[in-house]
Amino acid sequence: MSKVLKELVLADVKTRIGNCQNFVVVDSSKVTALACNNMRNKLREKKITMLGVKNTLAIKALEAVGVKGSMDEMFKGHSVLVWGGNDVVQLSKEMSKWSTDLKAALKIKGGVVEGQSVNASEVDAISKGPTREELIGKIVGMLLSPGANLAGSLIGTGGTLAGQIKSIADKEPEAEAAPASA
């Protein structure tokens, strides 16, 4: 590949990547063409992109967007860049699921999380964590629980007090209206 062509491909890869800081690098060389197309279509529905590119160009493109750390180990042999989705946890969960579904024909080689390179075991550990939406739900639940407990306590105490007043009022005979003073 000529230097001019390499520069054009590198510019195209940088444009496709944009400012993304979360990637998973996989080896899909043992995946059949039909299974790979099916996987790409399913991932595209979840806004996840796969891109096969030469290892040296992938490393240069990732360095250009600010990725730090050694990426030489994950870019040996056949490599495919995968990025997108809502967050890195969803991305790693999807790729781990596909690796399991394809009976290990798809191998996770490593990844990049917030600009730092990570190995395959760290990508697997990330895939077992909660997604962004799950974390937000937990935080909202923790923020709302003291208010809900307070409201429940007030409603419970107020309901008990109202019930006692009503039962006392029902037991007493109705008092006759006192004549109005002039």
FENZIJO-V170675 format. One record per pair of residues at least 12 apart in sequence whose C-alpha atoms are under 8 Angstrom apart, sorted by the first residue. I is the first residue (numbers start at 1). GAP is how many residues later the second one is. Records with the same first field share a line. If there is no record, write none. Layout:
I = GAP, GAP
//
This chain:
6 = 51
9 = 48
10 = 47, 48, 50, 51
13 = 45, 48
14 = 47, 48, 50, 51
17 = 66
18 = 47
19 = 46
20 = 45, 63, 64
21 = 44, 45, 46, 91, 92, 93, 94
22 = 61, 62, 65, 66, 89, 90, 91, 92, 93
23 = 58, 59, 60, 61, 65, 68, 88, 89, 90
24 = 57, 58, 59, 67, 68, 71, 84, 85, 86, 87, 88, 99
25 = 49, 50, 54, 55, 56, 57, 83, 84, 85, 86
26 = 53, 54, 55, 56, 80, 81, 82, 83, 84
27 = 50, 51, 52, 53, 79, 80, 81, 82
28 = 50, 51, 52, 77, 78, 79
29 = 49, 76, 77
30 = 75, 76
31 = 71, 74, 75
39 = 59
46 = 39
47 = 37, 38
48 = 34, 35, 36, 37, 43
49 = 33, 34, 35
50 = 30, 31, 32, 33
51 = 29, 30, 31
52 = 27, 28, 29
53 = 26, 27, 28
54 = 25
55 = 20, 21, 23, 24
58 = 23
59 = 12, 16
66 = 49
67 = 45, 48, 49, 50
68 = 47, 48, 49
69 = 47, 48
70 = 47
71 = 46
74 = 35, 36, 37, 45
75 = 34
86 = 46
87 = 44, 45
88 = 25, 38
89 = 37, 38, 39, 40, 41, 42, 43
90 = 37, 41
91 = 36
92 = 31, 32, 34, 35
93 = 31, 33, 34, 35
95 = 13
96 = 12, 28, 31
108 = 12
110 = 12, 13
111 = 12
//
